[in-house]
Amino acid sequence: MKEHIGIGVIGFGTVGVGTVRILQENRDLIHRRTGFYLDVVRIADIDLETDRGIDIDRSILTDDAKALIADPNVDIVVELIGGYEPAATFIKEALEQGKYVVTANKALLATRGWELFEAADKNGASIAFEASVGGGIPILRSVREGLCANRFESIHGILNGTANYILSQMSQTGMDFEDALKEAQQKGYAEADPTFDIEGIDAAHKIAILSTMAFGVRVPFDAIPIKGIKEITQLDVLHARELGLVIKLLAIGVWRGDELEIRVQPVMIPESHMLAKVNGVYNAIHVIGDFVGSTLYYGKGAGMNPTGSAVVSDIVSIARQIAKGSSYDVPPLGYPLRTFRETGIRDNSKVKGTFYLRMMTVDRPGVLSKISGILGEKGISLSSVIQKGEGEEPVAIVMVTHETSRRQIDEAIQVIDHLDVVMEPTLALHIETELK
């Protein structure tokens, strides 16, 4: 049995430092659990001068990632630079040399992952990526291994801590969106450019990976409908509360017969549901399998230590195989690539459900009846109507529909928003009544 496994880390930023720190501080613990040592033999980064607050032998530092990959002492290459290039090139080079790869690169895996998985399969190597979804939550391993006997029915996930923090602050403190975002940036929960977080793109990367693994189908990232949280106001938060609901940015994958319904959007969920109680920067993923039933996975979804923990879990998993002299025996995606199915992504306009509509209008007689008439023409019936702020402009009109399709809602909104009495674009939020 091999006693020392060499680790090469490409990217010595936040997650890279967290990963190396765990490998250093828990070196003896990992040895006790596995019977071998994990040795960091090379670290590559373009910045070799900045003090990372960690004690490192400077002789293992290099600015040449390709030299790290080619180093015969490196058994596992850990890619932590993020982005598309040169990360994709580095990963493919490592796989083509038959080396195992660990990465946290969700954006790359969601958009170009298939070519990497094919390169791994062709060269008898493997790529592990637990840290790409849910930070320190072992959701991918749970889907791939722990729940592998199940046919998955649905996934509903709070997969972005920044967006969840903002919505939590809006709900708990009465902040508006801009103030909550500013506070998240001040506390380091949001980037200076928070676009990927607040627009839902980060969550979409994660649900693409998770749905690929859970449902055994290829998910084209461009086919995922994505909507962010910028349009959510305190009015919506308060109206949701009156209805016994909470607003969350959810990443959703649901199997519908022979199609995958997949989307990322702010939705309203019952305040009694477990996901409604997940606040701050925490993530949670609600998974339903046909035999296991409802399961929930909860924890910190980002950060140096939680993400580093997930990276090291992948390193240990692969190292166990190397130490035994065998190949990695679990397919990275949970299915052999040859068994993956091509499937249709359900047209988002066909999604059915109950919807919350909020319109900002002038305070004028007949406005409500005019809007109701348009909804009726599109076949949309209403279960409730709330109008507040009379005497002020704009006036909020809130409607909750009976079950209808997204296409009907979008067609009605297109007409409503062209009315001269409507002062802002109409907000439509799906009310997730299917959550169990």
RALIN-V881654 format. One line per field, one symbol per residue. phi: phi as a letter, one per 20 degrees, with the letter a starting at -180 (. if undefined). psi: psi as a letter, one per 30 degrees, with the letter a starting at -180 (. if undefined). burial: 1 if it has 24 or more other C-alpha atoms within 12 Angstrom, else 0. A space follows every 50 residues. Layout:
phi=???
psi=???
burial=???
This chain:
phi=.fecdeddddodegfffffffffffdgffffffdncdddfdbcdafdddf fembecfffeebddffffffffeeecedecemmecegfffffffffemee cdbdefffffdcfgffffffffdmdbcdbgffcnleeeffffffdfdfed efebcccedcfffffffffffednfegfffffffffenecfgdeggffen fgffgffffffgffdmcfdfgfeefccedfefcfgffffgffemcceced dcccedmccdecacafcdcgfefgffeecmefdbcdcddfdfneccccrf eaogfffgffffffgfgffffffemdefedggencggfefdeceeggffe fdrecedcddcfebgnfffffffffffemdddebccccnfndcfeeddcd efgbdffffffffgfgfeffeeecgfeccfeffegd
psi=kkfkkkkkkjjhbeeeeeeeeeeeegeeeeeeffglkjkjfkkklfjgek jggkjkjfffklgjeeeeefkffjekkjjgflaekgeeeeeeeeefgglk kklgieeeeeegeeeeeeeeeeggalkkheffkgcfkheeeeeeeegffk jkelkjkjgjeeeeeeeeeeeffglleeeeeeeeeefgfklejgeeeffg eeeeeefeeeeeeefhlkjkeffkkkkagffkleeeeeeeefghlkkkjk kkkkkicglkjklklklklkffkeffgjlbgllkkjkklfefbklkkkak flleeeeeeeeeeeeeeeeeeeefgllkgkkegfkkeffkkklkkkkfff klakkkkkkjlljkkfeeeeeeeeeefggklkflkkklgkflklkkkkkk llklleeeeeeeeeeeffkffkflkkkkkkjiffk.
burial=00011111111111111111111100100100010111111111100000 00000000011100111111100111111111000011111111111111 11111111111111011111100111111111111111111111001100 01111111111111111111100011110110110000110001011111 11111111111111111111101111111111111111110010111111 11111000111111111111101111111111111111100000111111 11111111111111111111111000111111111010000000110100 11111111111110001100110110010111001111000000111111 111111011111101110001100111111110010
